Amino acid sequence: MSNDSFRTTPPRKPPTPRLVLWAQSAALFCFGASILLEFGQAQWHWPLFGRGWPILGLDIAGALLMAASLVLLRTSRNR
């Protein structure tokens, strides 16, 4: 039966573009590095990273990368 909806395979989703994967990986790296820096400053009082600016910078960079990856993903899926 060609009209049997239970036997038909669902349509395949297009693969995720590599640029999206790289952007999400870089964003996760930024978030992880900021967490490690935060922990290091709280635990061992690292004076090397002045007043949390590198942590804030990593958080902002991670958020921008994640937003860019979501925009890229949406534009690739809408085509």
C-alpha positions, 0 to 999 in steps of 0.5 A: 500500500503506497498510502499507508502513513504508518509505513512511510519514513519521516522526511529527513532534516537537513544537516546542521551547518558546520559554522553553527556547530563551531559557533556553539562550540566556541560559545560553550568554551567561553562560558566554561572558561568564564566559570573556571575564572570565576571559581579561581578568583573566588577560591584562590583570589587570583589577582591576575585577572583584574576585577572580573572584566575578563569574565564579563568579556567571556560571558558577552562573547559566549552570548554573542556567539550563541545568538549568532549560531541561532540566527544562522540556524534559523536562516539555514532552516528557513531556506 
